[in-house]
């Protein structure tokens, strides 16, 4: 992001990216319990931002770990033992309440829900200094929130860490479960580059609210 400030704290219009993200979930379910996992050295900055901006969305802050796996496990420890949990990237602030609801509803029915989109660009595999085209047929890109039955995903995170755990779905599958896929949203972008921030600002034009 060409900035010393972590991207989740960068201003998107008039609020940090992370505040937009939490607001999306809070506006979807009034009784939702939000657990925010942050690196320990970022927690004081976050709390200071919340105080300065009168951010009043209820949430619990938890220290993360050395890996994504450890951070999610710390967050799950603060969740109830039953119900549905949605594990979401803090830098996906444009998710719609409609997609959140569809993810939670699908997980309630199937035990899990993973939003995905078809890959539309051509793909090539690099091998040293050469490359070769690969088919994009049947290939999808993965989004969040990845939603699961709480009791089951907690059991999955009791397993030892494995380098193959690239996201929560891989942890869930390692335990022998099958992930249920649903259609994601093109607007549910993950802010990674300055260009992504510009796109997010355009989609969140002043006065524009999240659509169901």
DOBARO-645874 format. One record per atom (N, C-alpha, C): residue number from 1; x, z, y. Coordinates in Angstrom, 1 decimal. Layout:
! residues N
{NUM; {X; Z; Y}} ...
***
This chain:
! residues 212
{1; {0.8; 0.0; -1.2}} {1; {0.0; 0.0; 0.0}} {1; {0.8; 0.0; 1.3}} {2; {2.2; -0.1; 1.1}} {2; {3.1; -0.1; 2.3}} {2; {2.8; 1.1; 3.2}} {3; {2.6; 2.3; 2.6}} {3; {2.4; 3.5; 3.3}} {3; {2.9; 4.7; 2.5}} {4; {3.4; 5.7; 3.3}} {4; {3.8; 7.0; 2.6}} {4; {2.6; 7.8; 2.2}} {5; {1.4; 7.6; 2.8}} {5; {0.2; 8.3; 2.5}} {5; {-0.4; 7.8; 1.3}} {6; {-0.7; 8.6; 0.3}} {6; {-1.3; 8.1; -1.0}} {6; {-2.6; 7.4; -0.6}} {7; {-2.9; 6.3; -1.3}} {7; {-4.0; 5.4; -1.0}} {7; {-5.4; 6.1; -1.0}} {8; {-5.5; 7.1; -1.8}} {8; {-6.8; 7.8; -1.8}} {8; {-7.1; 8.5; -0.5}} {9; {-6.1; 8.8; 0.3}} {9; {-6.3; 9.5; 1.5}} {9; {-6.3; 8.6; 2.7}} {10; {-6.0; 7.3; 2.5}} {10; {-6.0; 6.4; 3.6}} {10; {-7.4; 6.2; 4.1}} {11; {-7.6; 5.9; 5.4}} {11; {-8.9; 5.8; 6.0}} {11; {-9.5; 4.4; 5.7}} {12; {-10.7; 4.5; 5.2}} {12; {-11.5; 3.3; 4.9}} {12; {-12.6; 3.3; 6.0}} {13; {-12.5; 2.5; 7.0}} {13; {-13.4; 2.7; 8.2}} {13; {-13.1; 4.1; 8.8}} {14; {-14.0; 5.0; 8.7}} {14; {-13.7; 6.3; 9.4}} {14; {-13.5; 7.5; 8.4}} {15; {-13.4; 7.2; 7.1}} {15; {-13.3; 8.3; 6.2}} {15; {-12.2; 8.0; 5.1}} {16; {-11.5; 8.9; 4.5}} {16; {-10.6; 8.7; 3.4}} {16; {-11.3; 8.0; 2.3}} {17; {-10.6; 7.1; 1.6}} {17; {-11.2; 6.4; 0.5}} {17; {-11.9; 7.3; -0.5}} {18; {-11.2; 8.5; -0.8}} {18; {-11.8; 9.4; -1.8}} {18; {-13.1; 10.0; -1.4}} {19; {-13.3; 10.2; -0.1}} {19; {-14.6; 10.7; 0.3}} {19; {-15.7; 9.7; 0.1}} {20; {-15.5; 8.4; 0.3}} {20; {-16.4; 7.4; 0.0}} {20; {-16.8; 7.4; -1.5}} {21; {-15.8; 7.6; -2.4}} {21; {-16.0; 7.6; -3.8}} {21; {-16.9; 8.8; -4.2}} {22; {-16.6; 10.0; -3.7}} {22; {-17.4; 11.1; -4.1}} {22; {-18.8; 11.0; -3.6}} {23; {-19.0; 10.4; -2.4}} {23; {-20.3; 10.3; -1.8}} {23; {-21.2; 9.4; -2.7}} {24; {-20.6; 8.4; -3.3}} {24; {-21.3; 7.4; -4.2}} {24; {-22.0; 8.2; -5.3}} {25; {-21.2; 9.1; -5.9}} {25; {-21.8; 9.8; -7.1}} {25; {-22.8; 10.9; -6.6}} {26; {-22.5; 11.5; -5.5}} {26; {-23.4; 12.5; -5.0}} {26; {-24.8; 11.9; -4.6}} {27; {-24.8; 10.7; -4.1}} {27; {-26.0; 10.1; -3.7}} {27; {-26.8; 9.6; -4.9}} {28; {-26.1; 9.4; -6.0}} {28; {-26.8; 8.9; -7.2}} {28; {-27.6; 10.1; -7.9}} {29; {-26.9; 11.2; -8.1}} {29; {-27.6; 12.3; -8.8}} {29; {-27.4; 13.6; -7.9}} {30; {-28.5; 14.2; -7.5}} {30; {-28.4; 15.3; -6.6}} {30; {-27.8; 16.5; -7.3}} {31; {-28.0; 16.6; -8.6}} {31; {-27.5; 17.8; -9.3}} {31; {-26.2; 17.5; -10.0}} {32; {-25.5; 16.5; -9.7}} {32; {-24.2; 16.1; -10.4}} {32; {-23.1; 17.2; -10.1}} {33; {-22.3; 17.5; -11.0}} {33; {-21.2; 18.4; -10.9}} {33; {-19.9; 17.5; -10.8}} {34; {-19.3; 17.5; -9.7}} {34; {-18.1; 16.7; -9.5}} {34; {-16.8; 17.5; -9.6}} {35; {-15.9; 17.0; -10.5}} {35; {-14.6; 17.6; -10.7}} {35; {-13.6; 16.6; -10.2}} {36; {-12.8; 17.0; -9.2}} {36; {-11.8; 16.1; -8.6}} {36; {-10.4; 16.6; -9.1}} {37; {-9.7; 15.7; -9.7}} {37; {-8.3; 16.0; -10.2}} {37; {-7.3; 15.3; -9.3}} {38; {-6.4; 16.2; -8.7}} {38; {-5.4; 15.7; -7.8}} {38; {-4.0; 16.3; -8.2}} {39; {-2.9; 15.6; -7.9}} {39; {-1.6; 16.2; -8.0}} {39; {-1.6; 17.5; -7.2}} {40; {-1.0; 18.5; -7.7}} {40; {-1.0; 19.8; -7.1}} {40; {-0.5; 19.8; -5.7}} {41; {0.5; 18.9; -5.4}} {41; {1.1; 18.9; -4.0}} {41; {0.2; 18.1; -3.0}} {42; {-0.9; 17.6; -3.5}} {42; {-1.9; 16.9; -2.6}} {42; {-3.1; 17.7; -2.3}} {43; {-3.3; 18.8; -3.0}} {43; {-4.5; 19.5; -2.9}} {43; {-4.7; 20.1; -1.5}} {44; {-3.7; 20.7; -0.9}} {44; {-3.8; 21.3; 0.5}} {44; {-4.1; 20.2; 1.5}} {45; {-3.6; 19.0; 1.4}} {45; {-3.9; 17.9; 2.3}} {45; {-5.4; 17.5; 2.2}} {46; {-5.8; 17.4; 1.0}} {46; {-7.2; 17.1; 0.7}} {46; {-8.2; 18.2; 1.3}} {47; {-7.9; 19.4; 1.1}} {47; {-8.7; 20.5; 1.6}} {47; {-8.7; 20.5; 3.2}} {48; {-7.6; 20.2; 3.7}} {48; {-7.5; 20.1; 5.2}} {48; {-8.3; 18.9; 5.7}} {49; {-8.3; 17.8; 5.0}} {49; {-9.1; 16.7; 5.4}} {49; {-10.6; 17.0; 5.4}} {50; {-11.0; 17.6; 4.3}} {50; {-12.4; 18.0; 4.1}} {50; {-12.8; 18.9; 5.3}} {51; {-12.0; 19.9; 5.7}} {51; {-12.3; 20.8; 6.7}} {51; {-12.4; 20.0; 8.1}} {52; {-11.4; 19.2; 8.3}} {52; {-11.4; 18.5; 9.6}} {52; {-12.6; 17.5; 9.8}} {53; {-13.1; 16.9; 8.7}} {53; {-14.1; 15.9; 8.7}} {53; {-15.5; 16.5; 8.3}} {54; {-15.6; 17.8; 8.1}} {54; {-16.8; 18.4; 7.7}} {54; {-17.4; 17.8; 6.5}} {55; {-16.6; 17.5; 5.5}} {55; {-17.0; 16.8; 4.3}} {55; {-17.6; 17.9; 3.4}} {56; {-18.9; 17.8; 3.1}} {56; {-19.7; 18.8; 2.4}} {56; {-20.2; 18.5; 1.1}} {57; {-19.7; 17.4; 0.5}} {57; {-20.1; 17.1; -0.9}} {57; {-19.5; 18.1; -1.8}} {58; {-20.4; 18.9; -2.6}} {58; {-19.9; 19.9; -3.4}} {58; {-19.0; 19.3; -4.5}} {59; {-17.8; 19.9; -4.8}} {59; {-16.9; 19.5; -5.8}} {59; {-15.9; 20.6; -6.1}} {60; {-15.4; 20.5; -7.3}} {60; {-14.3; 21.5; -7.8}} {60; {-13.0; 20.7; -7.9}} {61; {-12.0; 21.2; -7.3}} {61; {-10.6; 20.6; -7.3}} {61; {-9.8; 21.2; -8.4}} {62; {-9.2; 20.3; -9.2}} {62; {-8.3; 20.8; -10.3}} {62; {-7.0; 20.1; -10.2}} {63; {-5.9; 20.8; -10.5}} {63; {-4.6; 20.2; -10.5}} {63; {-4.4; 19.2; -11.7}} {64; {-3.8; 18.1; -11.4}} {64; {-3.5; 17.1; -12.5}} {64; {-2.3; 17.5; -13.3}} {65; {-1.9; 16.6; -14.2}} {65; {-0.8; 16.8; -15.1}} {65; {0.3; 15.7; -14.9}} {66; {1.2; 15.7; -15.8}} {66; {2.3; 14.7; -15.7}} {66; {1.9; 13.3; -16.1}} {67; {0.8; 13.2; -16.8}} {67; {0.2; 11.9; -17.2}} {67; {-1.2; 11.8; -16.9}} {68; {-1.8; 10.6; -16.9}} {68; {-3.2; 10.4; -16.8}} {68; {-4.0; 11.2; -17.8}} {69; {-3.5; 11.1; -19.1}} {69; {-4.1; 11.8; -20.2}} {69; {-4.2; 13.3; -19.9}} {70; {-3.1; 13.9; -19.4}} {70; {-3.1; 15.4; -19.1}} {70; {-4.0; 15.7; -17.9}} {71; {-4.1; 14.8; -17.0}} {71; {-5.0; 15.0; -15.8}} {71; {-6.4; 15.0; -16.2}} {72; {-6.8; 14.0; -17.0}} {72; {-8.2; 14.0; -17.5}} {72; {-8.5; 15.2; -18.3}} {73; {-7.6; 15.6; -19.2}} {73; {-7.8; 16.8; -20.0}} {73; {-8.1; 18.0; -19.1}} {74; {-7.3; 18.2; -18.1}} {74; {-7.5; 19.3; -17.1}} {74; {-8.9; 19.2; -16.5}} {75; {-9.3; 18.0; -16.1}} {75; {-10.6; 17.9; -15.5}} {75; {-11.7; 18.2; -16.5}} {76; {-11.6; 17.7; -17.7}} {76; {-12.6; 18.0; -18.7}} {76; {-12.8; 19.5; -19.0}} {77; {-11.7; 20.2; -18.9}} {77; {-11.7; 21.7; -19.2}} {77; {-12.7; 22.4; -18.2}} {78; {-12.9; 21.8; -17.0}} {78; {-13.8; 22.4; -16.0}} {78; {-15.2; 21.9; -16.1}} {79; {-15.5; 21.0; -17.1}} {79; {-16.8; 20.4; -17.3}} {79; {-17.6; 21.2; -18.3}} {80; {-18.9; 21.1; -18.3}} {80; {-19.7; 21.7; -19.3}} {80; {-19.4; 21.2; -20.7}} {81; {-19.9; 21.9; -21.7}} {81; {-19.6; 21.5; -23.1}} {81; {-20.5; 20.4; -23.6}} {82; {-21.7; 20.3; -22.9}} {82; {-22.7; 19.3; -23.3}} {82; {-23.1; 18.4; -22.1}} {83; {-23.6; 17.2; -22.4}} {83; {-24.1; 16.3; -21.4}} {83; {-23.3; 15.1; -21.4}} {84; {-23.3; 14.3; -20.3}} {84; {-22.6; 13.1; -20.1}} {84; {-21.6; 13.2; -19.0}} {85; {-20.4; 12.8; -19.2}} {85; {-19.3; 12.8; -18.2}} {85; {-18.9; 11.4; -17.8}} {86; {-18.7; 11.1; -16.5}} {86; {-18.2; 9.8; -16.1}} {86; {-16.8; 10.0; -15.5}} {87; {-15.8; 9.4; -16.1}} {87; {-14.4; 9.5; -15.6}} {87; {-14.1; 8.3; -14.7}} {88; {-13.9; 8.5; -13.5}} {88; {-13.8; 7.4; -12.5}} {88; {-12.5; 7.4; -11.7}} {89; {-12.1; 6.2; -11.3}} {89; {-10.9; 6.1; -10.5}} {89; {-11.3; 6.5; -9.0}} {90; {-10.5; 7.4; -8.4}} {90; {-10.8; 7.8; -7.1}} {90; {-10.7; 6.7; -6.1}} {91; {-10.0; 5.6; -6.4}} {91; {-9.8; 4.5; -5.5}} {91; {-10.7; 3.3; -5.8}} {92; {-11.8; 3.6; -6.4}} {92; {-12.9; 2.7; -6.5}} {92; {-14.1; 3.2; -5.7}} {93; {-14.1; 3.0; -4.4}} {93; {-15.1; 3.6; -3.5}} {93; {-16.4; 2.8; -3.3}} {94; {-16.4; 1.6; -3.9}} {94; {-17.6; 0.7; -3.6}} {94; {-18.6; 0.7; -4.8}} {95; {-18.4; 1.5; -5.8}} {95; {-19.3; 1.5; -6.9}} {95; {-20.7; 1.8; -6.4}} {96; {-21.7; 1.1; -7.0}} {96; {-23.1; 1.3; -6.5}} {96; {-23.7; 2.3; -7.4}} {97; {-24.7; 3.0; -6.8}} {97; {-25.5; 4.0; -7.6}} {97; {-26.2; 3.3; -8.8}} {98; {-26.5; 2.0; -8.7}} {98; {-27.1; 1.3; -9.8}} {98; {-26.2; 1.3; -11.0}} {99; {-24.9; 0.9; -10.8}} {99; {-23.9; 0.9; -11.9}} {99; {-23.7; 2.3; -12.4}} {100; {-23.6; 3.3; -11.6}} {100; {-23.4; 4.6; -12.0}} {100; {-24.5; 5.0; -13.0}} {101; {-25.7; 4.8; -12.6}} {101; {-26.9; 5.1; -13.4}} {101; {-26.8; 4.3; -14.7}} {102; {-26.5; 3.0; -14.7}} {102; {-26.5; 2.3; -15.9}} {102; {-25.4; 2.8; -16.9}} {103; {-24.3; 3.2; -16.3}} {103; {-23.2; 3.8; -17.2}} {103; {-23.6; 5.1; -17.9}} {104; {-24.2; 5.9; -17.1}} {104; {-24.7; 7.2; -17.6}} {104; {-25.8; 7.0; -18.6}} {105; {-26.7; 6.2; -18.3}} {105; {-27.9; 5.9; -19.2}} {105; {-27.4; 5.3; -20.5}} {106; {-26.4; 4.4; -20.5}} {106; {-25.9; 3.8; -21.7}} {106; {-25.2; 4.8; -22.5}} {107; {-24.4; 5.7; -21.9}} {107; {-23.7; 6.7; -22.6}} {107; {-24.6; 7.7; -23.3}} {108; {-25.7; 8.0; -22.6}} {108; {-26.7; 8.9; -23.2}} {108; {-27.3; 8.3; -24.4}} {109; {-27.5; 7.0; -24.4}} {109; {-28.1; 6.3; -25.6}} {109; {-27.1; 6.0; -26.7}} {110; {-25.8; 5.6; -26.3}} {110; {-24.9; 5.1; -27.3}} {110; {-23.7; 6.1; -27.5}} {111; {-23.5; 7.1; -26.7}} {111; {-22.4; 8.0; -26.8}} {111; {-21.2; 7.6; -25.9}} {112; {-21.2; 6.4; -25.4}} {112; {-20.2; 6.0; -24.5}} {112; {-20.6; 4.7; -23.7}} {113; {-20.0; 4.5; -22.6}} {113; {-20.3; 3.3; -21.8}} {113; {-19.0; 2.9; -21.1}} {114; {-18.7; 1.6; -21.1}} {114; {-17.5; 1.1; -20.5}} {114; {-17.9; -0.2; -19.7}} {115; {-17.8; -0.1; -18.4}} {115; {-18.2; -1.3; -17.6}} {115; {-17.1; -2.3; -17.6}} {116; {-17.4; -3.6; -17.9}} {116; {-16.4; -4.6; -17.9}} {116; {-16.9; -5.9; -17.3}} {117; {-16.0; -6.8; -16.9}} {117; {-16.3; -8.1; -16.4}} {117; {-15.5; -9.2; -17.1}} {118; {-16.1; -10.3; -17.2}} {118; {-15.3; -11.4; -17.8}} {118; {-14.1; -11.8; -17.0}} {119; {-13.0; -12.2; -17.6}} {119; {-11.8; -12.7; -16.8}} {119; {-12.1; -14.1; -16.4}} {120; {-12.0; -14.4; -15.1}} {120; {-12.3; -15.8; -14.7}} {120; {-11.1; -16.6; -14.3}} {121; {-10.0; -16.0; -14.2}} {121; {-8.7; -16.7; -13.8}} {121; {-8.0; -17.1; -15.1}} {122; {-7.2; -18.2; -14.9}} {122; {-6.3; -18.6; -16.0}} {122; {-5.2; -17.5; -16.3}} {123; {-4.9; -17.4; -17.6}} {123; {-3.9; -16.4; -18.0}} {123; {-2.7; -17.1; -18.6}} {124; {-1.5; -16.5; -18.3}} {124; {-0.3; -16.9; -19.0}} {124; {0.5; -15.6; -19.4}} {125; {1.2; -15.8; -20.6}} {125; {2.0; -14.7; -21.1}} {125; {3.4; -15.0; -20.8}} {126; {4.1; -14.0; -20.2}} {126; {5.5; -14.2; -19.9}} {126; {6.4; -13.7; -21.0}} {127; {7.4; -14.5; -21.3}} {127; {8.4; -14.2; -22.4}} {127; {9.8; -14.5; -21.8}} {128; {10.4; -13.5; -21.3}} {128; {11.7; -13.8; -20.6}} {128; {11.5; -14.7; -19.4}} {129; {12.2; -15.8; -19.4}} {129; {12.1; -16.7; -18.2}} {129; {11.1; -17.8; -18.4}} {130; {10.4; -17.8; -19.6}} {130; {9.4; -18.8; -19.9}} {130; {8.0; -18.2; -19.9}} {131; {7.0; -19.0; -20.0}} {131; {5.6; -18.5; -20.1}} {131; {4.8; -19.5; -20.8}} {132; {3.7; -19.1; -21.3}} {132; {2.8; -19.9; -22.1}} {132; {1.3; -19.5; -21.8}} {133; {0.4; -20.5; -21.7}} {133; {-1.0; -20.2; -21.4}} {133; {-1.6; -19.4; -22.6}} {134; {-2.5; -18.5; -22.3}} {134; {-3.3; -17.9; -23.3}} {134; {-4.8; -18.0; -23.0}} {135; {-5.6; -18.0; -24.0}} {135; {-7.0; -18.2; -23.8}} {135; {-7.6; -16.9; -23.1}} {136; {-8.5; -17.1; -22.2}} {136; {-9.3; -16.0; -21.6}} {136; {-10.6; -15.8; -22.3}} {137; {-10.9; -16.7; -23.3}} {137; {-12.2; -16.5; -24.0}} {137; {-12.2; -15.2; -24.7}} {138; {-13.3; -14.5; -24.4}} {138; {-13.5; -13.2; -25.0}} {138; {-12.7; -12.0; -24.4}} {139; {-12.0; -12.3; -23.3}} {139; {-11.2; -11.3; -22.6}} {139; {-12.0; -10.8; -21.4}} {140; {-12.0; -9.5; -21.3}} {140; {-12.7; -8.8; -20.2}} {140; {-11.8; -7.9; -19.4}} {141; {-12.0; -7.6; -18.2}} {141; {-11.3; -6.6; -17.4}} {141; {-12.1; -5.3; -17.4}} {142; {-11.5; -4.2; -17.4}} {142; {-12.1; -2.9; -17.6}} {142; {-12.2; -2.2; -16.2}} {143; {-13.4; -1.6; -16.0}} {143; {-13.6; -0.8; -14.8}} {143; {-13.9; 0.6; -15.1}} {144; {-14.2; 1.4; -14.1}} {144; {-14.7; 2.8; -14.3}} {144; {-16.0; 2.9; -13.5}} {145; {-16.8; 3.9; -13.8}} {145; {-16.6; 5.1; -14.6}} {145; {-16.7; 4.8; -16.1}} {146; {-15.9; 5.4; -16.9}} {146; {-16.0; 5.3; -18.3}} {146; {-16.7; 6.6; -18.7}} {147; {-17.9; 6.4; -19.3}} {147; {-18.8; 7.5; -19.5}} {147; {-18.9; 7.9; -21.0}} {148; {-19.0; 9.2; -21.3}} {148; {-19.0; 9.6; -22.7}} {148; {-19.8; 10.9; -22.9}} {149; {-20.2; 11.1; -24.1}} {149; {-20.8; 12.4; -24.5}} {149; {-19.7; 13.4; -24.4}} {150; {-20.0; 14.5; -23.6}} {150; {-19.0; 15.5; -23.3}} {150; {-18.4; 16.1; -24.5}} {151; {-19.2; 16.6; -25.4}} {151; {-18.7; 17.3; -26.6}} {151; {-17.8; 16.4; -27.4}} {152; {-18.1; 15.1; -27.5}} {152; {-17.2; 14.2; -28.3}} {152; {-15.9; 13.9; -27.6}} {153; {-16.0; 13.6; -26.3}} {153; {-14.8; 13.2; -25.6}} {153; {-13.8; 14.4; -25.4}} {154; {-14.4; 15.6; -25.3}} {154; {-13.5; 16.8; -25.3}} {154; {-12.7; 16.9; -26.6}} {155; {-13.4; 16.7; -27.8}} {155; {-12.8; 16.7; -29.1}} {155; {-11.7; 15.6; -29.1}} {156; {-11.9; 14.5; -28.6}} {156; {-10.9; 13.4; -28.6}} {156; {-9.7; 13.8; -27.8}} {157; {-9.9; 14.5; -26.7}} {157; {-8.7; 15.0; -25.9}} {157; {-8.0; 16.2; -26.5}} {158; {-8.4; 16.6; -27.6}} {158; {-7.7; 17.7; -28.3}} {158; {-6.5; 17.1; -29.1}} {159; {-6.5; 15.8; -29.3}} {159; {-5.5; 15.1; -30.0}} {159; {-4.2; 15.1; -29.2}} {160; {-3.0; 15.0; -29.9}} {160; {-1.8; 14.9; -29.2}} {160; {-1.7; 13.6; -28.4}} {161; {-0.9; 13.7; -27.3}} {161; {-0.8; 12.5; -26.5}} {161; {-0.1; 11.3; -27.2}} {162; {-0.6; 10.1; -27.0}} {162; {-0.1; 8.9; -27.6}} {162; {0.2; 7.9; -26.5}} {163; {1.3; 7.3; -26.5}} {163; {1.6; 6.3; -25.5}} {163; {0.6; 5.1; -25.4}} {164; {-0.1; 4.9; -26.5}} {164; {-1.1; 3.9; -26.5}} {164; {-2.4; 4.2; -25.7}} {165; {-2.5; 5.5; -25.2}} {165; {-3.6; 5.9; -24.5}} {165; {-3.5; 5.3; -23.0}} {166; {-4.1; 4.2; -22.8}} {166; {-4.0; 3.6; -21.5}} {166; {-5.2; 4.0; -20.6}} {167; {-6.3; 4.4; -21.2}} {167; {-7.4; 4.9; -20.5}} {167; {-8.2; 5.8; -21.4}} {168; {-9.4; 6.2; -20.9}} {168; {-10.2; 7.1; -21.7}} {168; {-10.8; 6.5; -23.0}} {169; {-11.1; 5.2; -22.8}} {169; {-11.7; 4.4; -23.9}} {169; {-10.8; 4.4; -25.1}} {170; {-9.4; 4.2; -24.9}} {170; {-8.5; 4.2; -26.0}} {170; {-8.3; 5.5; -26.6}} {171; {-8.5; 6.6; -25.9}} {171; {-8.5; 8.0; -26.5}} {171; {-9.7; 8.1; -27.4}} {172; {-10.8; 7.7; -26.9}} {172; {-12.1; 7.8; -27.6}} {172; {-12.0; 6.9; -28.9}} {173; {-11.5; 5.7; -28.8}} {173; {-11.4; 4.9; -30.0}} {173; {-10.4; 5.4; -31.0}} {174; {-9.3; 6.0; -30.6}} {174; {-8.3; 6.6; -31.5}} {174; {-8.9; 7.6; -32.4}} {175; {-10.0; 8.2; -32.0}} {175; {-10.6; 9.2; -32.9}} {175; {-11.6; 8.6; -33.8}} {176; {-11.7; 7.2; -33.8}} {176; {-12.6; 6.6; -34.8}} {176; {-13.9; 6.2; -34.2}} {177; {-14.1; 6.3; -32.9}} {177; {-15.3; 6.0; -32.2}} {177; {-15.3; 4.5; -31.7}} {178; {-16.5; 4.0; -31.5}} {178; {-16.7; 2.6; -31.0}} {178; {-17.2; 2.7; -29.5}} {179; {-16.6; 2.0; -28.6}} {179; {-16.9; 2.0; -27.2}} {179; {-18.0; 1.0; -27.0}} {180; {-19.1; 1.4; -26.3}} {180; {-20.2; 0.5; -25.9}} {180; {-19.9; -0.1; -24.6}} {181; {-19.9; -1.5; -24.5}} {181; {-19.6; -2.2; -23.3}} {181; {-20.9; -2.5; -22.5}} {182; {-20.8; -2.4; -21.2}} {182; {-21.9; -2.9; -20.3}} {182; {-21.3; -3.7; -19.2}} {183; {-22.1; -4.5; -18.5}} {183; {-21.7; -5.3; -17.4}} {183; {-21.3; -4.5; -16.2}} {184; {-20.1; -4.7; -15.6}} {184; {-19.7; -4.1; -14.4}} {184; {-20.1; -4.8; -13.2}} {185; {-19.4; -4.5; -12.1}} {185; {-19.7; -5.1; -10.8}} {185; {-18.5; -5.7; -10.2}} {186; {-18.6; -6.9; -9.6}} {186; {-17.4; -7.5; -9.0}} {186; {-17.0; -6.7; -7.7}} {187; {-18.0; -6.0; -7.1}} {187; {-17.7; -5.3; -5.9}} {187; {-17.0; -3.9; -6.2}} {188; {-17.0; -3.5; -7.5}} {188; {-16.4; -2.2; -7.9}} {188; {-14.9; -2.4; -8.0}} {189; {-14.3; -2.8; -6.9}} {189; {-12.9; -3.1; -6.9}} {189; {-12.0; -1.8; -6.8}} {190; {-10.8; -1.9; -7.4}} {190; {-9.9; -0.8; -7.3}} {190; {-8.9; -1.1; -6.2}} {191; {-8.8; -0.2; -5.2}} {191; {-7.9; -0.4; -4.1}} {191; {-6.5; -0.2; -4.5}} {192; {-5.7; -1.2; -4.5}} {192; {-4.3; -1.2; -4.9}} {192; {-3.3; -1.8; -3.9}} {193; {-3.8; -2.7; -3.1}} {193; {-3.0; -3.4; -2.1}} {193; {-3.7; -3.4; -0.7}} {194; {-2.9; -3.7; 0.3}} {194; {-3.6; -3.8; 1.7}} {194; {-4.7; -4.8; 1.7}} {195; {-4.6; -5.9; 0.9}} {195; {-5.7; -6.9; 0.9}} {195; {-6.9; -6.3; 0.3}} {196; {-6.8; -5.4; -0.7}} {196; {-8.0; -4.7; -1.3}} {196; {-8.6; -3.9; -0.2}} {197; {-7.9; -3.2; 0.6}} {197; {-8.4; -2.4; 1.7}} {197; {-9.2; -3.2; 2.7}} {198; {-8.7; -4.4; 3.0}} {198; {-9.4; -5.2; 3.9}} {198; {-10.7; -5.7; 3.3}} {199; {-10.7; -6.0; 2.0}} {199; {-11.9; -6.4; 1.4}} {199; {-13.0; -5.3; 1.4}} {200; {-12.5; -4.1; 1.1}} {200; {-13.4; -2.9; 1.1}} {200; {-14.0; -2.7; 2.5}} {201; {-13.2; -2.8; 3.5}} {201; {-13.7; -2.7; 4.9}} {201; {-14.8; -3.7; 5.2}} {202; {-14.6; -4.9; 4.7}} {202; {-15.6; -5.9; 5.0}} {202; {-16.9; -5.6; 4.3}} {203; {-16.8; -5.1; 3.0}} {203; {-18.0; -4.8; 2.3}} {203; {-18.7; -3.6; 2.8}} {204; {-17.9; -2.7; 3.4}} {204; {-18.4; -1.5; 4.0}} {204; {-18.6; -1.6; 5.5}} {205; {-19.0; -2.7; 6.0}} {205; {-19.2; -3.0; 7.4}} {205; {-20.0; -1.8; 8.0}} {206; {-19.7; -1.5; 9.3}} {206; {-20.5; -0.4; 9.9}} {206; {-22.0; -0.5; 9.7}} {207; {-22.5; 0.6; 9.3}} {207; {-24.0; 0.7; 9.1}} {207; {-24.4; 0.2; 7.7}} {208; {-23.5; -0.3; 6.9}} {208; {-23.9; -0.8; 5.6}} {208; {-23.9; 0.3; 4.6}} {209; {-25.0; 0.5; 3.9}} {209; {-25.1; 1.6; 2.9}} {209; {-25.0; 1.1; 1.5}} {210; {-24.7; 2.0; 0.6}} {210; {-24.7; 1.6; -0.8}} {210; {-26.1; 1.1; -1.3}} {211; {-26.1; 0.0; -2.0}} {211; {-27.4; -0.5; -2.5}} {211; {-27.6; -0.2; -3.9}} {212; {-28.9; 0.1; -4.2}} {212; {-29.2; 0.3; -5.6}} {212; {-29.5; -1.0; -6.3}} 
***
